[in-house]
Amino acid sequence: MDVSQKQDLNINTASEKHESNVRSYCRNFPDIFLRAKGSILYSQSGKEYIDFLAGAGALNYGHNNDFIKQKVMSYLDTDGVAHGLDLYTSAKEKFLATFNELVIKSKQLNYKIHFCGPTGTNAVEAALKLARKVTKRPGIFSFMGAYHGMTLGSLSISGNLGVKAGAIGTLNNVTFMPYPYGFMEQFDTIEFIDFVLKDCNSGIEKPAAIIFETVQAEGGIVVAPVNWIQRLRNLCHQHEILLICDDIQVGCGRTGPFFSFERAGIVPDMVVLSKSISGYGFPMSLLLINPDLDIWEPGEHTGTFRGNQLAFVAGTAALEYRQINNLEQDVKIKEFLLRNFLNEEIASISEKIKVRGLGMIWGIDVADCGGSVFAKQITSRCFELGLIVERVGRNDTVIKILPPLTIEVPILQKGCSIIKQAFEEIFNQ
C-alpha cells in the first residue's frame, strides 16, 4: 500500500461517508482544504501546498486573484443579475465587448460567440451538433490520445478507453486517426488521413469535422508540431471538412498566446473554450463559430445555466488583467525557467525520462522507467513534501506540471525543487 492510500484511509470526512465512488482527485490528494490564495492551497490542519494542478487548467489566474475578485464583489454589492438565462444583461454586454476588442479583433479573427452550458463538454457537444447540421454528414474524425469531455458525444471522440467504459453501446460515428506521437512521429499522419479520404474503398466516409487539440493535455502533454497543424488545416480546406480546435485546457494563455493555435498561424472553423475563460473558476464555456456556420435556430442548443453572470464579470476582469500585466510575456519567461529545469535537472537523471511541453504546461514521461507505479510514487512523495501535481497520459505515466500562469517565480522554483527531491529519493530507493 502506497503512502497516499494510507493517508486516504486516515481521513474520515463527510465525503468518505456520503460521496459517490466516482470521486477522484481527493483520492490522490487526501487532505481537507480550507482556503487558497495565488498558487498556494491551505489545508484545515494548516499545511501549505504549492498548486501545480490549477483546477485542471481552470485557474490560470491563480486562486482568488485580487483584481478579479474585487470586480466580482463590486458586482454582487450592486445586486447585479446573478442568473439571467440568455437575457441581455450589462455583465454579458461588457464581456462580449471586451472579448471582441481584446481577443477577436486584436487577432484579426472573425467569430460569432455561442454561450453553451457551463462545462467544456457542453461546448464540445455544441460543436459536434453544429458541424453535423451544417454539413449534413454524421461522422467525426478525432485523434488517438484525445480527451474532450465526459458526456456521450465528447466521450465518443475521446481516446481513453477507461473513461469511456461507462458509456456502453452509444459511442458511434467517430473514426480515430493517428496523432503525431510515439511510433506515429515517424509516420505521416496527415498523408494517411488524406489517403483515407481519397480512397473510395477505404470504408471510411468523409466526416463533418475533425476535432483536435494542439497539445494533448490529458493524453500525456503531447505537443503537435506547427507544420502538422498547418497541414491539418489545409487538408480540411481541401476536403471541405470543418476544423474544430478544442482549446479548453491549453487556451486562455496557457501556451503563451491567448489561443494555442496561434503559434501555427491557422484559423479553425470553430474553437471550444472553457476552464479559465471565466478567470476565477466559475463554470463557463463558449464556442467560437465562423459566422458563415452560425445556422442555429433560436434555442436549438440552449441551457438553464448558459448565462453565468458572475463568470461574465470575472471573465471580463481576467481579460483586462491579462492585458494590464502583459501575461503573455510573463508566460514566456516562466516557460524558459521550466524548460531549463526539466531538461537539466530531471531529464538528466535518466535517459529513459522524456520531457515535453511548452508555455506553462509540461509533462515528465516516466513510462520507460517504472511506469504508472513509479509516477504514482513521485506524485505521492511530492504531495507529502507540499506540492500538488497530477498524472496523465497512457496508464498515467506522465507527471503533468500545470501551475497558475501568475505563479511567482520563487514559488515556481520551490515547486520544481520538490519534484527534483522526489525524483532523487525514489530513484535511489
PyMOL commands that set and color helices and strands:
alter all, ss='L'
color gray80, all
select helices_A, chain A and resi 3-10+14-18+25-28+54-57+66-77+90-105+120-135+152-156+182-186+189-198+226-239+260-264+275-278+291-293+309-324+327-349+371-384+394-396+409-427
alter helices_A, ss='H'
color red, helices_A
select strands_A, chain A and resi 33-37+40-43+48-51+112-115+140-143+174-177+209-212+215-216+222-223+242-246+270-273+286-289+354-358+361-365+387-388+390-392+398-401
alter strands_A, ss='S'
color yellow, strands_A
deselect
rebuild
show_as cartoon
